[in-house]
């Protein structure tokens, strides 16, 4: 059973690597980059396989298990597409949002599902406002449309309080990279998506600890 799960997870991980690598090139404005590494693809396959194994044996077949798989897929695809092409694809966000909504209805009911939609709308609006203000202050795009849409998915997965924590935490994660980038090249852009999705994954994994932190601060 372990070998079968690992093999399935590995193959799915390779598919994620292919999606993150090739799907952005279908956009006319994107120029393909021929620097893909088969070692990186194998690494992504192994990472996904380990997530499948650990999630299955620690959680069993439940809502959290399926969400773990969705979060991992987003993390791997967005890391590749945003770091390489500065693009967060709409299709993985749409598919993951639909799957999360269906899972919430199936496991928690319609009320919980629509509550998650409200959280998604609030976080989307929050990030959109930050993007508008950032553009006015810095005279250039402060946030990409993909980052704003990703915030909606974070709201669906983590709900409002933890979603806000994830957004704040992502800024802290991105800060050292942004400072280093500015020191080396003032004109280069910082891909925020990988930090945003990584923060979501961290908050999701340690949700209990972050909830305790919120209760302590409030």
MODELLER restraints for C-alpha pairs under 7 A, 6 or more apart:
rsr = mdl.restraints
at = mdl.atoms
rsr.add(forms.Gaussian(group=physical.xy_distance, feature=features.Distance(at['CA:5:A'], at['CA:52:A']), mean=6.99, stdev=0.5))
rsr.add(forms.Gaussian(group=physical.xy_distance, feature=features.Distance(at['CA:5:A'], at['CA:53:A']), mean=6.42, stdev=0.5))
rsr.add(forms.Gaussian(group=physical.xy_distance, feature=features.Distance(at['CA:6:A'], at['CA:49:A']), mean=4.79, stdev=0.5))
rsr.add(forms.Gaussian(group=physical.xy_distance, feature=features.Distance(at['CA:6:A'], at['CA:50:A']), mean=6.79, stdev=0.5))
rsr.add(forms.Gaussian(group=physical.xy_distance, feature=features.Distance(at['CA:6:A'], at['CA:53:A']), mean=6.46, stdev=0.5))
rsr.add(forms.Gaussian(group=physical.xy_distance, feature=features.Distance(at['CA:7:A'], at['CA:49:A']), mean=6.91, stdev=0.5))
rsr.add(forms.Gaussian(group=physical.xy_distance, feature=features.Distance(at['CA:9:A'], at['CA:45:A']), mean=6.98, stdev=0.5))
rsr.add(forms.Gaussian(group=physical.xy_distance, feature=features.Distance(at['CA:9:A'], at['CA:48:A']), mean=5.58, stdev=0.5))
rsr.add(forms.Gaussian(group=physical.xy_distance, feature=features.Distance(at['CA:9:A'], at['CA:49:A']), mean=3.89, stdev=0.5))
rsr.add(forms.Gaussian(group=physical.xy_distance, feature=features.Distance(at['CA:9:A'], at['CA:52:A']), mean=5.92, stdev=0.5))
rsr.add(forms.Gaussian(group=physical.xy_distance, feature=features.Distance(at['CA:10:A'], at['CA:45:A']), mean=4.23, stdev=0.5))
rsr.add(forms.Gaussian(group=physical.xy_distance, feature=features.Distance(at['CA:10:A'], at['CA:46:A']), mean=5.51, stdev=0.5))
rsr.add(forms.Gaussian(group=physical.xy_distance, feature=features.Distance(at['CA:10:A'], at['CA:48:A']), mean=6.09, stdev=0.5))
rsr.add(forms.Gaussian(group=physical.xy_distance, feature=features.Distance(at['CA:10:A'], at['CA:49:A']), mean=4.68, stdev=0.5))
rsr.add(forms.Gaussian(group=physical.xy_distance, feature=features.Distance(at['CA:11:A'], at['CA:45:A']), mean=6.39, stdev=0.5))
rsr.add(forms.Gaussian(group=physical.xy_distance, feature=features.Distance(at['CA:12:A'], at['CA:45:A']), mean=7.00, stdev=0.5))
rsr.add(forms.Gaussian(group=physical.xy_distance, feature=features.Distance(at['CA:13:A'], at['CA:44:A']), mean=5.71, stdev=0.5))
rsr.add(forms.Gaussian(group=physical.xy_distance, feature=features.Distance(at['CA:13:A'], at['CA:45:A']), mean=3.98, stdev=0.5))
rsr.add(forms.Gaussian(group=physical.xy_distance, feature=features.Distance(at['CA:13:A'], at['CA:48:A']), mean=5.16, stdev=0.5))
rsr.add(forms.Gaussian(group=physical.xy_distance, feature=features.Distance(at['CA:13:A'], at['CA:49:A']), mean=6.99, stdev=0.5))
rsr.add(forms.Gaussian(group=physical.xy_distance, feature=features.Distance(at['CA:14:A'], at['CA:41:A']), mean=6.02, stdev=0.5))
rsr.add(forms.Gaussian(group=physical.xy_distance, feature=features.Distance(at['CA:14:A'], at['CA:42:A']), mean=6.95, stdev=0.5))
rsr.add(forms.Gaussian(group=physical.xy_distance, feature=features.Distance(at['CA:14:A'], at['CA:44:A']), mean=6.65, stdev=0.5))
rsr.add(forms.Gaussian(group=physical.xy_distance, feature=features.Distance(at['CA:14:A'], at['CA:45:A']), mean=4.98, stdev=0.5))
rsr.add(forms.Gaussian(group=physical.xy_distance, feature=features.Distance(at['CA:16:A'], at['CA:73:A']), mean=6.54, stdev=0.5))
rsr.add(forms.Gaussian(group=physical.xy_distance, feature=features.Distance(at['CA:16:A'], at['CA:76:A']), mean=6.53, stdev=0.5))
rsr.add(forms.Gaussian(group=physical.xy_distance, feature=features.Distance(at['CA:16:A'], at['CA:77:A']), mean=5.61, stdev=0.5))
rsr.add(forms.Gaussian(group=physical.xy_distance, feature=features.Distance(at['CA:17:A'], at['CA:41:A']), mean=5.76, stdev=0.5))
rsr.add(forms.Gaussian(group=physical.xy_distance, feature=features.Distance(at['CA:17:A'], at['CA:44:A']), mean=6.68, stdev=0.5))
rsr.add(forms.Gaussian(group=physical.xy_distance, feature=features.Distance(at['CA:17:A'], at['CA:77:A']), mean=6.37, stdev=0.5))
rsr.add(forms.Gaussian(group=physical.xy_distance, feature=features.Distance(at['CA:19:A'], at['CA:77:A']), mean=6.63, stdev=0.5))
rsr.add(forms.Gaussian(group=physical.xy_distance, feature=features.Distance(at['CA:20:A'], at['CA:77:A']), mean=4.54, stdev=0.5))
rsr.add(forms.Gaussian(group=physical.xy_distance, feature=features.Distance(at['CA:20:A'], at['CA:78:A']), mean=6.64, stdev=0.5))
rsr.add(forms.Gaussian(group=physical.xy_distance, feature=features.Distance(at['CA:20:A'], at['CA:80:A']), mean=5.21, stdev=0.5))
rsr.add(forms.Gaussian(group=physical.xy_distance, feature=features.Distance(at['CA:20:A'], at['CA:81:A']), mean=4.80, stdev=0.5))
rsr.add(forms.Gaussian(group=physical.xy_distance, feature=features.Distance(at['CA:21:A'], at['CA:80:A']), mean=6.40, stdev=0.5))
rsr.add(forms.Gaussian(group=physical.xy_distance, feature=features.Distance(at['CA:21:A'], at['CA:81:A']), mean=6.21, stdev=0.5))
rsr.add(forms.Gaussian(group=physical.xy_distance, feature=features.Distance(at['CA:24:A'], at['CA:30:A']), mean=6.73, stdev=0.5))
rsr.add(forms.Gaussian(group=physical.xy_distance, feature=features.Distance(at['CA:24:A'], at['CA:81:A']), mean=6.82, stdev=0.5))
rsr.add(forms.Gaussian(group=physical.xy_distance, feature=features.Distance(at['CA:25:A'], at['CA:31:A']), mean=6.41, stdev=0.5))
rsr.add(forms.Gaussian(group=physical.xy_distance, feature=features.Distance(at['CA:25:A'], at['CA:32:A']), mean=5.60, stdev=0.5))
rsr.add(forms.Gaussian(group=physical.xy_distance, feature=features.Distance(at['CA:48:A'], at['CA:72:A']), mean=6.99, stdev=0.5))
rsr.add(forms.Gaussian(group=physical.xy_distance, feature=features.Distance(at['CA:52:A'], at['CA:69:A']), mean=6.94, stdev=0.5))
rsr.add(forms.Gaussian(group=physical.xy_distance, feature=features.Distance(at['CA:55:A'], at['CA:65:A']), mean=5.76, stdev=0.5))
rsr.add(forms.Gaussian(group=physical.xy_distance, feature=features.Distance(at['CA:56:A'], at['CA:65:A']), mean=6.59, stdev=0.5))
rsr.add(forms.Gaussian(group=physical.xy_distance, feature=features.Distance(at['CA:59:A'], at['CA:65:A']), mean=5.99, stdev=0.5))
rsr.add(forms.Gaussian(group=physical.xy_distance, feature=features.Distance(at['CA:63:A'], at['CA:103:A']), mean=6.66, stdev=0.5))
rsr.add(forms.Gaussian(group=physical.xy_distance, feature=features.Distance(at['CA:63:A'], at['CA:107:A']), mean=6.54, stdev=0.5))
rsr.add(forms.Gaussian(group=physical.xy_distance, feature=features.Distance(at['CA:70:A'], at['CA:96:A']), mean=6.36, stdev=0.5))
rsr.add(forms.Gaussian(group=physical.xy_distance, feature=features.Distance(at['CA:71:A'], at['CA:201:A']), mean=6.48, stdev=0.5))
rsr.add(forms.Gaussian(group=physical.xy_distance, feature=features.Distance(at['CA:74:A'], at['CA:92:A']), mean=6.90, stdev=0.5))
rsr.add(forms.Gaussian(group=physical.xy_distance, feature=features.Distance(at['CA:75:A'], at['CA:197:A']), mean=5.70, stdev=0.5))
rsr.add(forms.Gaussian(group=physical.xy_distance, feature=features.Distance(at['CA:75:A'], at['CA:198:A']), mean=6.52, stdev=0.5))
rsr.add(forms.Gaussian(group=physical.xy_distance, feature=features.Distance(at['CA:78:A'], at['CA:88:A']), mean=5.97, stdev=0.5))
rsr.add(forms.Gaussian(group=physical.xy_distance, feature=features.Distance(at['CA:78:A'], at['CA:193:A']), mean=6.76, stdev=0.5))
rsr.add(forms.Gaussian(group=physical.xy_distance, feature=features.Distance(at['CA:78:A'], at['CA:194:A']), mean=6.21, stdev=0.5))
rsr.add(forms.Gaussian(group=physical.xy_distance, feature=features.Distance(at['CA:79:A'], at['CA:194:A']), mean=5.03, stdev=0.5))
rsr.add(forms.Gaussian(group=physical.xy_distance, feature=features.Distance(at['CA:81:A'], at['CA:87:A']), mean=5.67, stdev=0.5))
rsr.add(forms.Gaussian(group=physical.xy_distance, feature=features.Distance(at['CA:81:A'], at['CA:88:A']), mean=6.27, stdev=0.5))
rsr.add(forms.Gaussian(group=physical.xy_distance, feature=features.Distance(at['CA:82:A'], at['CA:88:A']), mean=5.60, stdev=0.5))
rsr.add(forms.Gaussian(group=physical.xy_distance, feature=features.Distance(at['CA:82:A'], at['CA:191:A']), mean=6.08, stdev=0.5))
rsr.add(forms.Gaussian(group=physical.xy_distance, feature=features.Distance(at['CA:82:A'], at['CA:193:A']), mean=6.35, stdev=0.5))
rsr.add(forms.Gaussian(group=physical.xy_distance, feature=features.Distance(at['CA:82:A'], at['CA:194:A']), mean=6.81, stdev=0.5))
rsr.add(forms.Gaussian(group=physical.xy_distance, feature=features.Distance(at['CA:83:A'], at['CA:191:A']), mean=6.10, stdev=0.5))
rsr.add(forms.Gaussian(group=physical.xy_distance, feature=features.Distance(at['CA:86:A'], at['CA:191:A']), mean=5.95, stdev=0.5))
rsr.add(forms.Gaussian(group=physical.xy_distance, feature=features.Distance(at['CA:87:A'], at['CA:146:A']), mean=6.99, stdev=0.5))
rsr.add(forms.Gaussian(group=physical.xy_distance, feature=features.Distance(at['CA:88:A'], at['CA:146:A']), mean=4.85, stdev=0.5))
rsr.add(forms.Gaussian(group=physical.xy_distance, feature=features.Distance(at['CA:88:A'], at['CA:193:A']), mean=6.99, stdev=0.5))
rsr.add(forms.Gaussian(group=physical.xy_distance, feature=features.Distance(at['CA:89:A'], at['CA:146:A']), mean=6.84, stdev=0.5))
rsr.add(forms.Gaussian(group=physical.xy_distance, feature=features.Distance(at['CA:93:A'], at['CA:150:A']), mean=6.76, stdev=0.5))
rsr.add(forms.Gaussian(group=physical.xy_distance, feature=features.Distance(at['CA:93:A'], at['CA:153:A']), mean=6.89, stdev=0.5))
rsr.add(forms.Gaussian(group=physical.xy_distance, feature=features.Distance(at['CA:97:A'], at['CA:153:A']), mean=5.92, stdev=0.5))
rsr.add(forms.Gaussian(group=physical.xy_distance, feature=features.Distance(at['CA:100:A'], at['CA:157:A']), mean=6.99, stdev=0.5))
rsr.add(forms.Gaussian(group=physical.xy_distance, feature=features.Distance(at['CA:101:A'], at['CA:113:A']), mean=5.72, stdev=0.5))
rsr.add(forms.Gaussian(group=physical.xy_distance, feature=features.Distance(at['CA:104:A'], at['CA:112:A']), mean=6.50, stdev=0.5))
rsr.add(forms.Gaussian(group=physical.xy_distance, feature=features.Distance(at['CA:104:A'], at['CA:113:A']), mean=5.09, stdev=0.5))
rsr.add(forms.Gaussian(group=physical.xy_distance, feature=features.Distance(at['CA:105:A'], at['CA:113:A']), mean=5.48, stdev=0.5))
rsr.add(forms.Gaussian(group=physical.xy_distance, feature=features.Distance(at['CA:116:A'], at['CA:155:A']), mean=6.41, stdev=0.5))
rsr.add(forms.Gaussian(group=physical.xy_distance, feature=features.Distance(at['CA:116:A'], at['CA:156:A']), mean=4.55, stdev=0.5))
rsr.add(forms.Gaussian(group=physical.xy_distance, feature=features.Distance(at['CA:116:A'], at['CA:159:A']), mean=5.61, stdev=0.5))
rsr.add(forms.Gaussian(group=physical.xy_distance, feature=features.Distance(at['CA:117:A'], at['CA:156:A']), mean=5.93, stdev=0.5))
rsr.add(forms.Gaussian(group=physical.xy_distance, feature=features.Distance(at['CA:119:A'], at['CA:155:A']), mean=4.91, stdev=0.5))
rsr.add(forms.Gaussian(group=physical.xy_distance, feature=features.Distance(at['CA:119:A'], at['CA:156:A']), mean=6.34, stdev=0.5))
rsr.add(forms.Gaussian(group=physical.xy_distance, feature=features.Distance(at['CA:119:A'], at['CA:159:A']), mean=5.38, stdev=0.5))
rsr.add(forms.Gaussian(group=physical.xy_distance, feature=features.Distance(at['CA:119:A'], at['CA:160:A']), mean=4.91, stdev=0.5))
rsr.add(forms.Gaussian(group=physical.xy_distance, feature=features.Distance(at['CA:120:A'], at['CA:152:A']), mean=4.02, stdev=0.5))
rsr.add(forms.Gaussian(group=physical.xy_distance, feature=features.Distance(at['CA:120:A'], at['CA:153:A']), mean=6.23, stdev=0.5))
rsr.add(forms.Gaussian(group=physical.xy_distance, feature=features.Distance(at['CA:120:A'], at['CA:154:A']), mean=6.96, stdev=0.5))
rsr.add(forms.Gaussian(group=physical.xy_distance, feature=features.Distance(at['CA:120:A'], at['CA:155:A']), mean=4.11, stdev=0.5))
rsr.add(forms.Gaussian(group=physical.xy_distance, feature=features.Distance(at['CA:120:A'], at['CA:156:A']), mean=5.22, stdev=0.5))
rsr.add(forms.Gaussian(group=physical.xy_distance, feature=features.Distance(at['CA:121:A'], at['CA:152:A']), mean=6.15, stdev=0.5))
rsr.add(forms.Gaussian(group=physical.xy_distance, feature=features.Distance(at['CA:123:A'], at['CA:151:A']), mean=5.71, stdev=0.5))
rsr.add(forms.Gaussian(group=physical.xy_distance, feature=features.Distance(at['CA:123:A'], at['CA:152:A']), mean=5.72, stdev=0.5))
rsr.add(forms.Gaussian(group=physical.xy_distance, feature=features.Distance(at['CA:123:A'], at['CA:155:A']), mean=6.11, stdev=0.5))
rsr.add(forms.Gaussian(group=physical.xy_distance, feature=features.Distance(at['CA:124:A'], at['CA:148:A']), mean=5.69, stdev=0.5))
rsr.add(forms.Gaussian(group=physical.xy_distance, feature=features.Distance(at['CA:124:A'], at['CA:149:A']), mean=6.33, stdev=0.5))
rsr.add(forms.Gaussian(group=physical.xy_distance, feature=features.Distance(at['CA:124:A'], at['CA:151:A']), mean=5.49, stdev=0.5))
rsr.add(forms.Gaussian(group=physical.xy_distance, feature=features.Distance(at['CA:124:A'], at['CA:152:A']), mean=4.89, stdev=0.5))
rsr.add(forms.Gaussian(group=physical.xy_distance, feature=features.Distance(at['CA:127:A'], at['CA:148:A']), mean=5.41, stdev=0.5))
rsr.add(forms.Gaussian(group=physical.xy_distance, feature=features.Distance(at['CA:127:A'], at['CA:151:A']), mean=6.91, stdev=0.5))
rsr.add(forms.Gaussian(group=physical.xy_distance, feature=features.Distance(at['CA:128:A'], at['CA:148:A']), mean=5.97, stdev=0.5))
rsr.add(forms.Gaussian(group=physical.xy_distance, feature=features.Distance(at['CA:131:A'], at['CA:142:A']), mean=5.43, stdev=0.5))
rsr.add(forms.Gaussian(group=physical.xy_distance, feature=features.Distance(at['CA:131:A'], at['CA:143:A']), mean=5.04, stdev=0.5))
rsr.add(forms.Gaussian(group=physical.xy_distance, feature=features.Distance(at['CA:134:A'], at['CA:142:A']), mean=5.04, stdev=0.5))
rsr.add(forms.Gaussian(group=physical.xy_distance, feature=features.Distance(at['CA:135:A'], at['CA:141:A']), mean=5.10, stdev=0.5))
rsr.add(forms.Gaussian(group=physical.xy_distance, feature=features.Distance(at['CA:135:A'], at['CA:142:A']), mean=5.51, stdev=0.5))
rsr.add(forms.Gaussian(group=physical.xy_distance, feature=features.Distance(at['CA:147:A'], at['CA:193:A']), mean=5.67, stdev=0.5))
rsr.add(forms.Gaussian(group=physical.xy_distance, feature=features.Distance(at['CA:154:A'], at['CA:163:A']), mean=5.74, stdev=0.5))
rsr.add(forms.Gaussian(group=physical.xy_distance, feature=features.Distance(at['CA:154:A'], at['CA:200:A']), mean=6.51, stdev=0.5))
rsr.add(forms.Gaussian(group=physical.xy_distance, feature=features.Distance(at['CA:155:A'], at['CA:163:A']), mean=5.25, stdev=0.5))
rsr.add(forms.Gaussian(group=physical.xy_distance, feature=features.Distance(at['CA:158:A'], at['CA:204:A']), mean=6.73, stdev=0.5))
rsr.add(forms.Gaussian(group=physical.xy_distance, feature=features.Distance(at['CA:166:A'], at['CA:199:A']), mean=5.29, stdev=0.5))
rsr.add(forms.Gaussian(group=physical.xy_distance, feature=features.Distance(at['CA:166:A'], at['CA:200:A']), mean=5.32, stdev=0.5))
rsr.add(forms.Gaussian(group=physical.xy_distance, feature=features.Distance(at['CA:166:A'], at['CA:203:A']), mean=6.14, stdev=0.5))
rsr.add(forms.Gaussian(group=physical.xy_distance, feature=features.Distance(at['CA:167:A'], at['CA:196:A']), mean=6.45, stdev=0.5))
rsr.add(forms.Gaussian(group=physical.xy_distance, feature=features.Distance(at['CA:169:A'], at['CA:199:A']), mean=6.13, stdev=0.5))
rsr.add(forms.Gaussian(group=physical.xy_distance, feature=features.Distance(at['CA:170:A'], at['CA:195:A']), mean=5.26, stdev=0.5))
rsr.add(forms.Gaussian(group=physical.xy_distance, feature=features.Distance(at['CA:170:A'], at['CA:196:A']), mean=4.93, stdev=0.5))
rsr.add(forms.Gaussian(group=physical.xy_distance, feature=features.Distance(at['CA:170:A'], at['CA:199:A']), mean=5.09, stdev=0.5))
rsr.add(forms.Gaussian(group=physical.xy_distance, feature=features.Distance(at['CA:173:A'], at['CA:195:A']), mean=6.20, stdev=0.5))
rsr.add(forms.Gaussian(group=physical.xy_distance, feature=features.Distance(at['CA:174:A'], at['CA:192:A']), mean=6.96, stdev=0.5))
rsr.add(forms.Gaussian(group=physical.xy_distance, feature=features.Distance(at['CA:174:A'], at['CA:195:A']), mean=5.90, stdev=0.5))
rsr.add(forms.Gaussian(group=physical.xy_distance, feature=features.Distance(at['CA:178:A'], at['CA:190:A']), mean=6.15, stdev=0.5))
rsr.add(forms.Gaussian(group=physical.xy_distance, feature=features.Distance(at['CA:181:A'], at['CA:188:A']), mean=6.91, stdev=0.5))
rsr.add(forms.Gaussian(group=physical.xy_distance, feature=features.Distance(at['CA:203:A'], at['CA:210:A']), mean=6.82, stdev=0.5))
